[in-house]
Amino acid sequence: MAGRWLDVGEAAQELGISTDAVRKRISRGSLRSDRENGHVRVWLDVGETEAGREAQVDGEALVEVLQDHITDLRVQLEAEREARRRADTIIAQLTQANAALAAKVPELEAAESREETAEGAVEETERAEPHSNAGEAQEGAQRPWWRRMFGS
Protein backbone atom coordinates (compact mmCIF):
# COMPACT_ATOMS: atom_id res chain seq x y z
CA MET A 1 0.00 0.00 0.00
CA ALA A 2 1.10 3.52 -0.66
CA GLY A 3 1.97 5.59 2.36
CA ARG A 4 4.53 7.86 3.94
CA TRP A 5 6.48 8.50 7.14
CA LEU A 6 5.32 11.46 9.26
CA ASP A 7 6.19 12.77 12.71
CA VAL A 8 3.55 12.49 15.45
CA GLY A 9 2.17 16.04 15.01
CA GLU A 10 1.77 15.65 11.23
CA ALA A 11 0.16 12.24 11.67
CA ALA A 12 -2.31 13.71 14.16
CA GLN A 13 -3.25 16.42 11.65
CA GLU A 14 -3.68 13.91 8.82
CA LEU A 15 -5.81 11.61 10.96
CA GLY A 16 -7.80 14.47 12.46
CA ILE A 17 -7.00 13.42 16.05
CA SER A 18 -4.81 14.68 18.90
CA THR A 19 -1.11 13.85 19.30
CA ASP A 20 -1.95 11.89 22.48
CA ALA A 21 -4.34 9.72 20.49
CA VAL A 22 -1.56 9.02 17.96
CA ARG A 23 0.79 8.00 20.78
CA LYS A 24 -1.85 5.66 22.25
CA ARG A 25 -2.36 4.04 18.85
CA ILE A 26 1.42 3.56 18.59
CA SER A 27 1.50 1.93 22.05
CA ARG A 28 -1.43 -0.36 21.16
CA GLY A 29 0.27 -1.27 17.89
CA SER A 30 -2.51 -0.03 15.60
CA LEU A 31 -0.07 2.41 13.98
CA ARG A 32 3.35 1.36 12.69
CA SER A 33 6.11 3.56 14.06
CA ASP A 34 9.89 3.91 14.09
CA ARG A 35 12.27 5.91 16.25
CA GLU A 36 14.83 7.95 14.33
CA ASN A 37 17.38 10.24 16.02
CA GLY A 38 15.14 10.57 19.09
CA HIS A 39 12.06 11.40 17.02
CA VAL A 40 9.10 9.07 16.57
CA ARG A 41 7.97 8.65 12.99
CA VAL A 42 4.60 7.13 12.08
CA TRP A 43 3.80 5.22 8.89
CA LEU A 44 0.44 6.28 7.42
CA ASP A 45 -1.15 4.43 4.56
CA VAL A 46 -3.20 6.59 2.20
CA GLY A 47 -6.37 4.80 3.34
CA GLU A 48 -5.68 5.61 7.00
CA THR A 49 -5.64 9.37 6.60
CA GLU A 50 -8.81 11.36 6.95
CA ALA A 51 -8.55 12.55 3.37
CA GLY A 52 -7.95 9.01 2.15
CA ARG A 53 -10.91 7.62 4.08
CA GLU A 54 -13.18 10.36 2.74
CA ALA A 55 -12.05 9.68 -0.79
CA GLN A 56 -12.72 5.95 -0.46
CA VAL A 57 -15.89 5.90 1.61
CA ASP A 58 -17.78 9.15 1.19
CA GLY A 59 -16.85 10.22 -2.34
CA GLU A 60 -19.75 8.57 -4.14
CA ALA A 61 -22.24 9.32 -1.38
CA LEU A 62 -21.20 12.96 -1.34
CA VAL A 63 -21.61 13.27 -5.10
CA GLU A 64 -25.07 11.70 -4.88
CA VAL A 65 -26.13 14.04 -2.07
CA LEU A 66 -24.86 17.05 -4.00
CA GLN A 67 -26.69 15.96 -7.16
CA ASP A 68 -29.92 15.58 -5.17
CA HIS A 69 -29.38 19.02 -3.69
CA ILE A 70 -28.79 20.52 -7.14
CA THR A 71 -32.00 18.90 -8.40
CA ASP A 72 -33.94 20.34 -5.47
CA LEU A 73 -32.48 23.80 -6.12
CA ARG A 74 -33.40 23.61 -9.80
CA VAL A 75 -37.01 22.72 -8.91
CA GLN A 76 -37.10 25.59 -6.43
CA LEU A 77 -35.64 27.98 -9.01
CA GLU A 78 -38.27 27.00 -11.59
CA ALA A 79 -41.05 27.52 -9.03
CA GLU A 80 -39.67 30.99 -8.23
CA ARG A 81 -39.48 31.84 -11.92
CA GLU A 82 -43.11 30.80 -12.39
CA ALA A 83 -44.16 32.89 -9.40
CA ARG A 84 -42.28 35.84 -10.88
CA ARG A 85 -44.06 35.39 -14.23
CA ARG A 86 -47.44 35.39 -12.47
CA ALA A 87 -46.53 38.51 -10.50
CA ASP A 88 -45.39 40.28 -13.69
CA THR A 89 -48.69 39.37 -15.37
CA ILE A 90 -50.69 40.73 -12.44
CA ILE A 91 -48.63 43.93 -12.41
CA ALA A 92 -49.20 44.41 -16.15
CA GLN A 93 -52.95 43.90 -15.76
CA LEU A 94 -53.12 46.35 -12.85
CA THR A 95 -51.10 48.90 -14.82
CA GLN A 96 -53.52 48.63 -17.75
CA ALA A 97 -56.51 48.96 -15.42
CA ASN A 98 -54.92 51.99 -13.78
CA ALA A 99 -54.30 53.60 -17.17
CA ALA A 100 -57.91 53.01 -18.19
CA LEU A 101 -59.11 54.49 -14.91
CA ALA A 102 -56.81 57.49 -15.32
CA ALA A 103 -58.33 58.09 -18.77
CA LYS A 104 -61.84 57.97 -17.27
CA VAL A 105 -61.13 60.51 -14.49
CA PRO A 106 -61.01 63.56 -16.81
CA GLU A 107 -64.21 62.38 -18.50
CA LEU A 108 -65.94 62.04 -15.13
CA GLU A 109 -64.67 65.44 -14.01
CA ALA A 110 -65.87 67.03 -17.25
CA ALA A 111 -69.31 65.41 -16.91
CA GLU A 112 -69.51 66.53 -13.29
CA SER A 113 -68.60 70.13 -14.18
CA ARG A 114 -71.19 70.13 -17.01
CA GLU A 115 -73.78 68.87 -14.54
CA GLU A 116 -72.85 71.58 -12.01
CA THR A 117 -73.00 74.24 -14.74
CA ALA A 118 -76.43 73.05 -15.83
CA GLU A 119 -77.67 73.04 -12.21
CA GLY A 120 -76.30 76.54 -11.68
CA ALA A 121 -78.09 77.77 -14.80
CA VAL A 122 -81.38 76.20 -13.64
CA GLU A 123 -81.04 77.78 -10.20
CA GLU A 124 -80.38 81.19 -11.71
CA THR A 125 -83.38 80.81 -13.96
CA GLU A 126 -85.53 79.86 -10.97
CA ARG A 127 -84.40 82.91 -9.03
CA ALA A 128 -84.84 85.30 -11.93
CA GLU A 129 -88.27 84.19 -13.18
CA PRO A 130 -91.36 82.97 -11.43
CA HIS A 131 -92.18 79.50 -12.58
CA SER A 132 -95.28 77.47 -12.99
CA ASN A 133 -96.16 73.96 -11.86
CA ALA A 134 -95.43 72.61 -15.32
CA GLY A 135 -91.90 73.99 -15.05
CA GLU A 136 -91.43 72.22 -11.68
CA ALA A 137 -92.37 68.88 -13.18
CA GLN A 138 -89.90 69.40 -15.97
CA GLU A 139 -87.22 70.59 -13.55
CA GLY A 140 -87.76 67.49 -11.36
CA ALA A 141 -87.06 65.24 -14.33
CA GLN A 142 -83.74 66.98 -15.02
CA ARG A 143 -82.46 67.12 -11.45
CA PRO A 144 -80.71 64.14 -9.84
CA TRP A 145 -82.94 61.96 -7.66
CA TRP A 146 -81.08 62.83 -4.51
CA ARG A 147 -81.64 66.52 -5.06
CA ARG A 148 -85.35 65.90 -5.66
CA MET A 149 -85.59 63.79 -2.48
CA PHE A 150 -83.53 65.97 -0.12
CA GLY A 151 -83.96 69.32 -1.77
CA SER A 152 -81.38 71.97 -2.56
C-alpha positions in Angstrom: 0.0 0.0 0.0 1.1 3.5 -0.7 2.0 5.6 2.4 4.5 7.9 3.9 6.5 8.5 7.1 5.3 11.5 9.3 6.2 12.8 12.7 3.5 12.5 15.5 2.2 16.0 15.0 1.8 15.7 11.2 0.2 12.2 11.7 -2.3 13.7 14.2 -3.3 16.4 11.7 -3.7 13.9 8.8 -5.8 11.6 11.0 -7.8 14.5 12.5 -7.0 13.4 16.1 -4.8 14.7 18.9 -1.1 13.8 19.3 -1.9 11.9 22.5 -4.3 9.7 20.5 -1.6 9.0 18.0 0.8 8.0 20.8 -1.9 5.7 22.2 -2.4 4.0 18.8 1.4 3.6 18.6 1.5 1.9 22.1 -1.4 -0.4 21.2 0.3 -1.3 17.9 -2.5 0.0 15.6 -0.1 2.4 14.0 3.3 1.4 12.7 6.1 3.6 14.1 9.9 3.9 14.1 12.3 5.9 16.3 14.8 8.0 14.3 17.4 10.2 16.0 15.1 10.6 19.1 12.1 11.4 17.0 9.1 9.1 16.6 8.0 8.6 13.0 4.6 7.1 12.1 3.8 5.2 8.9 0.4 6.3 7.4 -1.1 4.4 4.6 -3.2 6.6 2.2 -6.4 4.8 3.3 -5.7 5.6 7.0 -5.6 9.4 6.6 -8.8 11.4 7.0 -8.6 12.5 3.4 -7.9 9.0 2.2 -10.9 7.6 4.1 -13.2 10.4 2.7 -12.1 9.7 -0.8 -12.7 5.9 -0.5 -15.9 5.9 1.6 -17.8 9.2 1.2 -16.8 10.2 -2.3 -19.8 8.6 -4.1 -22.2 9.3 -1.4 -21.2 13.0 -1.3 -21.6 13.3 -5.1 -25.1 11.7 -4.9 -26.1 14.0 -2.1 -24.9 17.0 -4.0 -26.7 16.0 -7.2 -29.9 15.6 -5.2 -29.4 19.0 -3.7 -28.8 20.5 -7.1 -32.0 18.9 -8.4 -33.9 20.3 -5.5 -32.5 23.8 -6.1 -33.4 23.6 -9.8 -37.0 22.7 -8.9 -37.1 25.6 -6.4 -35.6 28.0 -9.0 -38.3 27.0 -11.6 -41.0 27.5 -9.0 -39.7 31.0 -8.2 -39.5 31.8 -11.9 -43.1 30.8 -12.4 -44.2 32.9 -9.4 -42.3 35.8 -10.9 -44.1 35.4 -14.2 -47.4 35.4 -12.5 -46.5 38.5 -10.5 -45.4 40.3 -13.7 -48.7 39.4 -15.4 -50.7 40.7 -12.4 -48.6 43.9 -12.4 -49.2 44.4 -16.2 -53.0 43.9 -15.8 -53.1 46.3 -12.9 -51.1 48.9 -14.8 -53.5 48.6 -17.7 -56.5 49.0 -15.4 -54.9 52.0 -13.8 -54.3 53.6 -17.2 -57.9 53.0 -18.2 -59.1 54.5 -14.9 -56.8 57.5 -15.3 -58.3 58.1 -18.8 -61.8 58.0 -17.3 -61.1 60.5 -14.5 -61.0 63.6 -16.8 -64.2 62.4 -18.5 -65.9 62.0 -15.1 -64.7 65.4 -14.0 -65.9 67.0 -17.3 -69.3 65.4 -16.9 -69.5 66.5 -13.3 -68.6 70.1 -14.2 -71.2 70.1 -17.0 -73.8 68.9 -14.5 -72.9 71.6 -12.0 -73.0 74.2 -14.7 -76.4 73.0 -15.8 -77.7 73.0 -12.2 -76.3 76.5 -11.7 -78.1 77.8 -14.8 -81.4 76.2 -13.6 -81.0 77.8 -10.2 -80.4 81.2 -11.7 -83.4 80.8 -14.0 -85.5 79.9 -11.0 -84.4 82.9 -9.0 -84.8 85.3 -11.9 -88.3 84.2 -13.2 -91.4 83.0 -11.4 -92.2 79.5 -12.6 -95.3 77.5 -13.0 -96.2 74.0 -11.9 -95.4 72.6 -15.3 -91.9 74.0 -15.0 -91.4 72.2 -11.7 -92.4 68.9 -13.2 -89.9 69.4 -16.0 -87.2 70.6 -13.6 -87.8 67.5 -11.4 -87.1 65.2 -14.3 -83.7 67.0 -15.0 -82.5 67.1 -11.4 -80.7 64.1 -9.8 -82.9 62.0 -7.7 -81.1 62.8 -4.5 -81.6 66.5 -5.1 -85.4 65.9 -5.7 -85.6 63.8 -2.5 -83.5 66.0 -0.1 -84.0 69.3 -1.8 -81.4 72.0 -2.6 
